[in-house]
Amino acid sequence: MSGLSIREGEWVVVCDGAKALILQNAGDAKFPNLKTLEVFEQKDPPTREQGTDKPGRTNASTGTIRSSVGQTDWHDQSEQQFLVKLAHHLDAAITAGKAKSLILIAPPRALGMLRPAYSHALKGALRAELDKDFVKMPVHEIEKHLAAA
């Protein structure tokens, strides 16, 4: 396989649950040249810093049995909110004609959170999904990995 072909003008969105890079191919399919259009980052402190209280306790309706209630995973919740906002942003860009097609690259967990937020327009513009974690790489490294994909 000769790598993933990135069309001229196509967007490549590289993200995880706390950061997203929106890149655009300023080159062509043969010689891609990814340029950064936008970077989104979310401050995402660990759950232990986001929760206010220790997990609650509950009493059974009969008897003296008590059990604890699990702590809300604030980290997980904020990742999901970030990814849903990203999906809405991408949908708006597609609807406005800023992007005609895109390639989405994210770790499997982030893809799983993103997919339910895909609009009809976003699904139609999505040309490929790669379950990779490239978000911390410099853009030239992302280009190399995509050429080898």
N, C-alpha and C positions, 0 to 999 in steps of 0.2 A: 504494500500500500504506500502511496507516495505522499501521505499526509493529508490533512484537512484543508481543502481549498477555501480560502476566505475571499469572497467577491469584493470588487472595488466598491468602496462606500459602505460595506457591511459593518454592522456593529458586532463587537465581541464583548460580552458582559462576563466579567470574572468576579465571583463573589463568594462570601461565606456568610455566616450569621451576623457579622459585625462590620464588614467592609465590602464595598463594591467598586469596581473599576469599570467604567464604560469607555471602551476603546473603539476607534473607527479605523478601518483600513484605508489609508491614504494612498496605498500602492494599488497593485492589481492582484489577480488570483495567483499569478506566477511569482511575483515578488511582493509579498505583503509588507506593509509598513504601518504598523499599528500606532495610532496617536491617541493620547488620553483626552477624552472629551470631558468627563466628569469623574469625581471620586466622592463616594459617600462613606462616611465612617460614623459609627455609633459608639459612644462611650458605653461600655458594657461591663460594669463592675460585677464581681462574682455574687452569686445569690446570697452568700453570708453577709455581704455588705448592703444588700438591697432590702432584706426582710427586716421588719421592725420588732417582732416578738419571736419567742420560741414557739414551736408548733403547739397547737391547742390540744385539749383533752376533751373527750366526750364520755358521757355516762350512758350505759345501756338503759333501755326503757324499763326493763325489769331486772332486779338483782343489783349486785354491787360491782359489776364488771365495768372497768374504765379502759379506754383505749386512746391512743394518741392519733392525732390527725396529721397527715404528712404536710411538710412545709411546701408552699408554692415555689416552683422553680422559676424565679424571676428572670434568671439568665435565659432559660428556654423561651419564656414569654417574650422577652425583649428581642431575641433573635427572630422569632416568628413575626413580630410587628415590623421589624426592620425589613425583612424579606417581602412582606405583603406591600409595604410602602414602595419598595423597589419595583415590584411587579406593576403597581399602579403607575409609577413614573414611566416605566417602559411602554406600558399601554398608551399613555398620553403621548409619548414621543412617536409611536407608530401611527396613532390616530391623526396626529398633526402632520404626518408625512416626513418627519425628521429622520426616521429609519424605515427602510423597506423590509429588511431581513436581519436576523441576528443569530448569533451562536452564543449559547449560555454555558458557562463553565463554573461548576460549583461542586463541593463535596456532596456525596449521596444524601447526607442528612439535610443539607440546605436545599437540595433539589426537591426532596420530599416535602419540605415546608413551602416551597415556592409553587409547586404544581397546582395545588388547589386554588391559588390566587390568579392563575393565568386567565386572562380574558379571551374571548373568541379571536379578537384582532391579534393578540400576543401569540396565541397558538398558531395562527395562520402565518405569522412572520418568523416564527422560530424554525430555523433550518436544521439546527443540531444542538444536542445537549451532550456535554462531556462531564462525567462524574470524576473530576480531578480538583485538587486544591492548589490553585496557582496564585491565589490572591496576594501572597506575600512576596512573589517574585517580581523582579524588574520587568518592564514591558518587553525588552529584547529577549529575555529568557522565555517569556510566554510565547513569543513568536517562534522561537526554536522548538519548543515543545509541541506547538500546533503543527509545525511543518513535519514533525516526526510522528504525529498522532495517526 
